[in-house]
């Protein structure tokens, strides 16, 4: 039987947990939580503009998003957040032949969010 670590990192990339570290961990979790809560009402998928709107609303509600590393980027914070969520595979992007970008929450992200909510509810 494979070890937990080997099995886990065979299924998800090592940088998956990276959003849970650093100065923006709370911001990323609040964004992913808001996205996950909106998914059922939108058919479990969203277009790029819809997801950016949700991210903007979370960041506008007072969630602090800090610059990461030495990155000087002129993109809006919502675009940087989304790029990081896609790169770390919390969000999956489907590029279609009609050039629409459809976004989904990865199943591993949904599972981890449920586990984090369970931890919070136990206190």
N, C-alpha and C positions, 0 to 999 in steps of 0.2 A: 504494500500500500504506500502510495506517495505521501510525502510529508505535507502538512498544511501549507507551509510556505511555498514549496515547489508547485503544488497544485494551484494555489491562489495566483501566483505570478505567471503561471501558464495561461490562466484565463483572462487576467487583466494586466495592463502595462504597469511597470514600476512607478511611473509618474502619476498614476491614478490618485495616489494618496498625497501628492504634492500640494494640492489645493487646500489640504487640511493643516498645512504648516505655513508659517510666515505671517506677515502682518495682515493679509487679506483673507485669512481662513474664515472669519465670521461673515464677511461680505459674500464669499463664494457659496457658503452654506445657505445663507439667506436667499441668495439668487436661485440656487438649485431647488430649494424648498418651494419658493414661489412658482417656479416653472413646473415642478412636479404637481403642485396643487391645481394648476391651470390645465394641465394636459388632458384630463378626461373630458372637459368641456369643449376641447378642440380636436377631438378624435384621436388623441394620443400622439399627435404630431403637430408641428407648428411651422409656419413659414418664417423665414429669417426676420422679417419686419415685426412680426408678432412677438418673437422671442426678445428682440432688442427692446421693444416697448416694455415688456415685463421687467427686463433688467434695468432699464431706465427708471421705472417706477420704484423698484427696490432701492436703487441708489439715491433717488430723489427723496425717499422717506427718511434719509439721515444715516444710511449705512455708509460708513467711511471706506473708501477704496484708495489705497496708497499706491504710488508708483513702485514698481518692483524692479530691483536691481538698478543697473545704470541706464535703463531704458528711458529714452526721451522720445515720446510718441505723440503725434498730433491727433491720433484717432480718439474718438470719444471713449470715455471709460466703459460704456456698455459694450462697445466693439472689442475692447481689450479683454474684458471679462469673458465674453463669448468665445473669443479665440483661445483663451486659456482653457476653458471648459471643453472645447472640441479637442485641443491638443492633448489634454489629460484623459480624454475618452469618457467624460461624464455625459457629454452630448455627442450624438452621432449625427453626421450630416449626410444627407442623400442628395447628390447632385443629379438632377433629372435632365432628360433630353430637351425639355422646354425651358431650361435655364433657371427654373425655380429651385430654390434651396429649401429643402424640407428637413426639419430638425426633430430628433427624437431624444428622449432621455434614455441612457443606457440602462439595461436591466440591473447591472451591478450597482449603479448609482441609486436606483430605486430601492434595492435591497438594503444598501447602507443607510439611506435616509430613514427607512423603516426601523432599522436597528438603533439609530441615534434617537429617534422619537421614543422608542421603547425605553432607552436608558433615561431619558428626561422624565418620562411618565412614572418611573419607579421611585422618584424622590418625592 
